[in-house]
Amino acid sequence: MPIAQTPYSILLISCYELGHQPLGVAWASAFLRQAGFAPRTLDVSTEGFQQEMALGAQFIGISVPMHTALSLGVRVAQRIRGINPSCHICFLGLYATLNAEFLLASVADSVIGGEYEAALVPLVESLALRQSKEIAGVSRTGTLQAPVLQRLSFPLPARDTLPGLESYARLEKDGERLLAGHVEASRGCLHLCLHCPIPPVYGGRFFVVPQAIVLEDIRRQVEAGAKHITFGDPDFLNGPGHSLAIVRKLHREFPEITFDFTAKIEHLLKHRSIFPELAEKGCLFVISAVESLSDDVLRRLHKGHTRKDVEEALAILRRSGISLRSSWVAFTPWTTLQDYVEMLEFIEKEDLVDHIDPVHLSIRLLIPPGSALLSQGDMKSFLKELDQANFCYPWNHPDPRMDALYQEVRKVVALAAGEKEDAWITFQRIKRLAAPAHGEVSLPDSARKRPPRLSETWFCCAEPTEGQVASVNI
């Protein structure tokens, strides 16, 4: 029987994609449709767990591109096992590869990472035809395979079965909350930062998505009401020519649409000449993983930049009228108390308080299974045994004050998020914890102009809080 005529019930589940309409399942769905299947999709972060959808599924693919998604995805899989034990559960994405052994030993029948759509389609075809064969890139119990690293022929992401853009993060700008779309112009990354989950899977490779596909995906989201587009590439400037061409065509067709993207500090310096044009074409802000101002910590993480580079990158963006929204790994085994205080002083001095979500000041270095950091000799002196339930290696700081500070900062940030506290007040509370001599918490200027930002404040490489996980109806 031809595959297109084979009745086979497929459900693709997204658990969390930083508040964006999930591309992970939209692309998986598109590839499967090309092969003649009719997958359904479910985003539990916005729709909650739909038991009736899981009950009749023969194949369930769970997208786990980040740690938070994995934490939620395992809970989803456990629930599915209880109500539909015969279905095939496949985990897809970065954190599936990093945690393959545990997933296969507990809740998964298969695991696929990298450019996983290339292996997903033949896997589903073989299952639909009740064939048993080994498929390149598909890990199963007792057979771990390398992630798929090959150029794909991309279809348009299939977004029509997902909740609309109104269910996801908004752009907050000048007192307005505008619908925001999300696309990717490339996947993977050229760089090998040791703390990042991408290098262990992609090994320094990246793959571009054809311009025509990216632009048509943007076009359809604009038609659906998007006023802003986030380029969700791990680094939008890995292929600057490709990216700039897309931005130019986007602006030519939709001059009123704004955008943001993520890029390394070293790319901001290397490609400094393009930022005036990017600003003119609608770039509001750039997200960059600063992580630390300590040159020692930056060197240990192989970040490829220094504190001086951060200061220069900030100046480049400011001259162009673009905001820097930096991410931080505020707590590492090498971060000193003085490093932390200097980070806070830098943020305040450079007027960056409103440019940084307070959660970033509580981020603790996450070391998942498969992390490149595990190859560093001095890590052994900090690490505890693998905490498989939380998909990471816990570690102790050699200075107990730093672990105590982390716990206190995390509490402050969680409470502030729950009460929607002004970021300025939260920042002052954190500074008071780190440097008690700083004085009383000062009140913010309620009339200050806040920079544009997205409404989602979770962080991709951070361990989710109990409140964050509990907010997802599983």
N, C-alpha and C positions, 0 to 999 in steps of 0.2 A: 504494500500500500504506500503511495507517495506520502512523504512527510506532511505536505500541505493538507492532506486529507486525514491525517492521523489525529484522533481525539486525544489530546494530552493536556491536562490542566496544569498551568504554570502560574505561580504567584511570585512576584518579585517584591521584596520588602526593603524599604529604607528606614533606618532608625534615627539618623541624624546627619545632616550635612551643613553644619554651621549656620542653620537658619535659612538655607537656600532651598529652592525647589530642586529635588535631588537628581543630579545628572547621572549618578551611578546606576540607578534603575532605569532612567529614561533612555540611556544608550543601550543597556542590556536588552530592554524591551524592543528597541528599534532593530537590533541585530537579529533577535529571535523572530520578529515579524517578517524580516526579509527571508527567513528560512521557512516561512509558512505557518508559524505558531501564532497563537493569540494570547499572549501573557496578560495577566492582570497585575496591577501594582497597588501597593499600600505603603503609605508613609506614616509610621506609627507616631512620629514626633508631632504630627498635626491631626491625624485621624484616629489615633489610638489603635489598639489591637482589635482587629475584626475577626472574631472567632469563626464566623460562618465562612469567611474567605479561606481560612487556613484548613478547615475541615475537609473540603473537597479537593484540595490541591494534591497532585501527584509529585510535583517538583516545586520546591521553594528555594529561591535564591535570596540570601540576606547580604546586603551591601554593607561593608564595614571599612570605610576609607580612613577612619580615625579611631582613637582610643575610646572616646565616648560612645561612638556607634557600636563598637565591639562589646562594651559593657552592656548596652541595651540589647544588642543582637543575641547575645548568649541567653539572656532572659527570655527573649522572644522564642528562640529555638527550644528552650526547655519547656515552654508552655505548649508549643506545637507538638513536641514529642508526646506530651500527655494526652492530647486530643486526636492526633493523627499520626500514630507511630509508624505507619508504613510508608509515609512520603519520604522522598529523597531531599535532604537538606544540604544545600551548598552555600558556603561562605565565600564572598567575593570581595577582593580589594586588598589594599596595603596591609591592614592589620590581620587579614585572614592568613596571608603568607607568614607574617611574623609569629603567629600563634597557631600554626597549622597542627603541630603535634598535639597540643591540648584540645583543640577543636575536634580533631578526628577521634581522639580518645574519649570524648564526652558527648557532643551534640551534633557533630557534622558527619555526613557521608562523603563529602568531597570539599576541597578547598582550591580556589583558583586566584592567583595574584597577577600583578603587572597589567598588561593589556588583555584582560581576562575574557573579553567578548570572543576572542579568537578561539578559545577552548570551550567557552560556555555553549556555543551553538552545537559543536559535535557531541558534547556530553549529553545535552538534552535530546539530540537526534538518536543517539544510541540507546538512551533510556526509553524513549518513546517506542522504539522498535524492539525493545527488550533484548538488546544486544549487550554482551559483556566484553569490553575491550579496553585496553589501556589507551588513554588519550594524552598527547603531549600537553604538559602544563596543568594537568588535573591531578592533584594529590588525593590519595585515599589512604585508608588505614594500612600501614606497612609499606606504602609506596609514596614517598615524598618527591615531588617534582619541582624543578626550578620554575620561577614565574615566567609568564609569557612575555617575551620582549621582541615584538615584531610590528612593523608598520601595518595598520589596518586601513581598510577602505570604509571610511566612516559614513553612515547614513545620518540623516537628521535625527536628533534625539526625539523620542516619542514621549511628548509631555501631555498628551490629551487625556490620559487616564489619571493624572496626578492632580491634587488640589491646585486651585488657581494661585496666581502670584499674591493675591490678597492674604493668603494663609502664611506668608513667609516674611522675612526681615524687610523692613522699609528703610529708605534713605531719610535720615533726619537732617533737614537743612532749612535754616532761617525760619524755624518754627513750624515747618510743614513736615508731614510724613508721606513720602512718595513711594509708589510701587517700584520695586527693584528687581531686575532680571539677573540671571547668572549664566555665564557661558565659560567654556574653556577653549583656548586657542592652541594649547599644547598640554601634554601629560608627561610625567617624569621630570627629571632635572639633570643638568650637566654637572652639578656640584656634589661634594661628598662631605657635607657637614656631619660630624659624628653623632650628634644627638637627634638627627632628623630620621624619620622612618622611611623616607624615600630611597636613599642610597643602598640600603641592604636589599631592596627589591629591584631597583632600576640600574644600580651600578654605574651611575654617571651618564645614563642615556636619557634622551627625551624624544618625543614624537609629536609633530605638529598635526593639528586638525586643519584640513583644507579651508582656505579663506571662504570659499563659497558656502560651506557648511556652517561656519561660525556666523557669517553675516546673515544667512537665512534664519538661523536660530535666533539671532538678535531681532531680526525683522518681525518674526512671529511673536516674540515677547513684547515688543513695542506695540504691536497690534492688540495685545492682551492688556495693555495699559502701563507697561514699564516706562518710567521716566529716567531711569538710571540703570547702568549695566555694571556688574562686577565681573571682571575677568579673573576666574578662579584658578588660573595656572599656578603651579608651585612657584614659578618665576616667569613672569610675562616677558622679561628681557633675555631669556635664554636664546631666543631667536628674534633679535630686535627688528630686523628687516620685515619678517613675517608679521610681527605685532604692529609695527608702525603702519604697514600697508592696510591692515584691518581697521585701525583707528581712523585713518584718512578716509576710507570708504564709508565707515560708520558716520563720520561727521558730515560727509558730503550728502548722505541720504537723510540723516536725522540730526541736523545741526543743534537742535535743542536738547538732545540726550547727553547726559553726563556719564562719567564712568570712573572706576577705580581699578587698581591692580596691585599685585604683590611682586616685589623684586628685591634682590639682595643689595645690601649697602654698596658692595663693590661694583654692582651694575649701575647704581645711581651715579657713581663717580665716573665710570668708564663711558657711559652714554649721556653725560651731562648736557651735551649740546642739543639733545632732542626735547628736553623738558619744557622750554618755552612753547614749542609747537604742541606738545601734549596738553599743556594748559589751555592753549588757544582752541584745541579740539574738544575740550570738555573734561579733562582730568581734574577731579576734585581733590583726591588724596591718593597716596601711595602707602601700602602696608609693607613694612620691612622688618625682618627678624633681627632687631638690634641685639637682643638677648642679654647683653651685659656691657658695662663700660670698663670692666677690668680686662686689660690686655692679656693677663694670665689666663683668665677664664675663656676669653675669646680664642686664644691659641689652643687651649685644651679641647675646645669644641670644633676646631678647624673651621672657624667662621669665615676666614679670609678678609677680615677687616679689623681695624683698631678703633680706639676711642676717638682719635683724631679724625679718622675716616667718617665716623658717625657725625661729628660736628660739621665736617665739610659737606656731607650729604644733606644734612638739615639746611645748611645755607643755600645749597643748589636749589632745593625744592622751594624754599621761601622766596628766593629771587624770581622764581617762575610763578609764584602765587599758588603753589600746590602744598597741601598739608601732608605732614608725615605722621602716619599712625603706626607707631612702633609696637612690636611685640617683645616680650621680655621673658627670660627664664631667670627669675629673680633669686631663686635658691638652687645652688649647685654645691657639690662637696668642696669646691674651691673658693666659693664666694665668702668673703669675710664680712664681719659686721660693718667695717668701714666702707667696704665696697657697696653694701646695701644703702648706707646713709648717703654716700656720694651719688648713687643713682637717684635717690629722692631729691637731693639738692640740685642735681642737673635738670631733672624734670621740672622742678619749680622755677629755677633760674631761667630756663629756656621757654617758659610759659607753655609747657606741654601737658599740664594736668588734664585739661579737657580733651586732649588728643589721645589719651591712653585710658582704656577701660580698667577700672581698679582691679579686676580679676588678674591682670597681668602682673601686678605687684605681689601676687600670692602664688605664682607658678613655681612649682618644684620640678626639677629635672626628672623627666620620666624615662626610665630605661626598660623598654619592653624586651621580650625574648627576641634574639636576632639583632639587637642594636649593635651598631658599629662601635659604640663605646665599650662594649664587653671585651674588645681586643686590646684595650689600653691597660697596661700592666698595673698602674696604680689604682685602678677601679676596684681591684679585689680587696683592698684595705677598707673600703667603704661599704661594700655590698653585703646584704643579707641573702638568705636563700630566696629563690624565685617564689613570689606570691602569685601562684597561677590563677587564683580566683580573681585577682585584680590585674592580671596580665602585665606584671612589671616586677623588676627587682627593687625592693626597698633598699634604702641606704641611710646611714647615719652620718651626720656632719661631725667632723673632728672637734668642732666647737659647739658644745651643747646649747649655748645661747642662740645659735642660729636655728636649731630645730625647734626650740621654744618660741622663737620669734615667728617662725613659719606657722606654727599652730595658732598663735594669736592673730596674725595677719589674716589667715584663712577665715577665722571666725568673724573678724571685722568685715571682710569682703562679703561673706555669705549673708550676714545680717543686713548690710547696706543694700545688697541686691534685692533682698526680700522686701525691704522698706522703700526701695527706689530712692535711696539717699543721693543727694547731690555729690557728684564725683569729687568736688573740691573738699567737702567735709570729710569724705572717706579718706582722701589722700592725707589730710591733716591728722586724722586719727592714726593712720599707719605711721606717719612720720613721728608722732608722739611716742608710739611703741618702740620704734627703732632708736630714737634720740630723745629720751625723756626731758632733757634740758631745753628742748625746742620751745616749750611754753604751752599755753592753752590753745585749744583748737579755734582757729579764726573762722569767721563767717565769710561765705563767698559773696562776690558782687552779683546780685541777682540780675543786674542789667547787662552783664557781660555777654558778648557775642560768642556763641559756641561754634566750633568748626563742624563741617558736615561729617556724618558718620552713619554707619548702618546700625540698626536697632538691636542686632544680635551681639551679645557679649561673651558667649561661651568661647572656649579656646580649644583648638584641635588637638594639641598634644598634652593637655592637662587631664589629670584624673578628675572625673566629674564628682560634684558634691552629691550628698544624699538628696538634697532638695532638688537638684537638677534632674537626677534620675527619677525621682518620685513624681516630677512634673509630667513625665511621659506616661500615658495611660496604657500600661501593659498588663 
